[in-house]
Amino acid sequence: MGVFASEHNTRTFNYRAGDVGTVPFAMGHYIENLGDTPLRFLEMFKATRFQDISLNQWLALTPPELVQAHLNLNKTMMRALRKRKWPVVK
């Protein structure tokens, strides 16, 4: 799991079955399965309202000149960004 905040503050954690991780309020995070078996995880929120903001979608909807200038992404990566949310499991 990667957890990120502003100003290049990023941490990466490798979890195994049964581990518990937390993400501080208002920090972005992503989950990546590094194994070869299906990943199942439970995500819980201490909030009455759930909001999901896709980083991929956010970058795709930002003017491409800004994204390229700040993140140094090549044209192939820029074309891979999706303007619509992409489900993890359909």
C-alpha positions in Angstrom: 0.0 0.0 0.0 1.3 3.4 -0.9 0.2 6.5 1.2 1.0 9.9 -0.1 0.6 13.5 1.0 1.7 16.9 -0.4 5.4 17.9 -0.9 6.8 14.5 -1.8 5.7 12.8 1.4 5.2 9.2 0.5 5.5 5.9 2.3 5.1 2.4 1.0 4.1 -0.6 3.1 4.2 -4.3 2.3 1.5 -6.3 4.0 0.8 -10.0 4.4 -2.5 -11.9 5.1 -3.9 -10.7 8.4 -2.0 -7.4 8.6 -3.8 -4.2 9.4 -2.8 -0.8 8.0 -4.2 2.7 8.4 -4.2 5.8 6.3 -4.2 9.2 7.9 -7.2 11.5 7.2 -7.1 13.3 3.8 -4.1 11.4 2.5 -4.2 9.6 -0.8 -3.5 5.9 -1.0 -3.4 3.0 -3.4 -3.3 -0.7 -3.1 -1.3 -3.0 -5.4 -1.2 -6.8 -5.4 2.4 -7.8 -5.7 1.6 -11.5 -5.3 0.3 -14.1 -7.7 -3.0 -14.9 -5.9 -6.1 -12.8 -5.7 -6.0 -9.9 -3.2 -8.9 -9.5 -0.9 -9.0 -6.6 1.5 -11.5 -4.7 3.6 -11.4 -0.9 3.6 -13.2 0.9 6.3 -13.8 4.6 6.8 -14.5 6.6 10.0 -16.9 8.9 8.2 -20.6 9.1 7.5 -20.0 9.9 3.8 -17.7 8.0 1.4 -15.9 9.9 -1.3 -13.6 8.3 -3.9 -11.3 10.4 -6.0 -9.3 8.5 -8.7 -5.8 9.8 -9.1 -5.7 8.5 -12.7 -9.0 10.3 -13.5 -7.9 13.5 -11.8 -4.6 13.6 -13.8 -6.5 12.8 -17.0 -8.8 15.8 -16.4 -6.0 18.2 -15.6 -4.6 20.2 -18.5 -2.0 17.8 -20.0 0.7 20.6 -20.2 0.5 20.9 -16.4 0.7 17.2 -15.7 3.7 16.8 -18.1 5.5 19.8 -16.8 5.2 18.8 -13.1 5.4 14.9 -13.3 7.6 14.6 -16.4 5.3 12.0 -17.9 5.9 10.8 -21.5 3.2 10.8 -24.2 2.6 7.1 -23.8 1.8 7.5 -20.1 -0.3 10.6 -20.8 -2.4 8.6 -23.3 -2.9 5.8 -20.7 -4.7 8.1 -18.3 -8.4 7.5 -18.2 -11.0 10.3 -17.9 -13.6 7.9 -16.5 -13.2 5.8 -13.3 -12.0 2.3 -14.0 -13.4 -0.4 -11.7 -11.0 -2.8 -10.0 -13.6 -5.6 -10.2 -16.5 -5.4 -12.6 
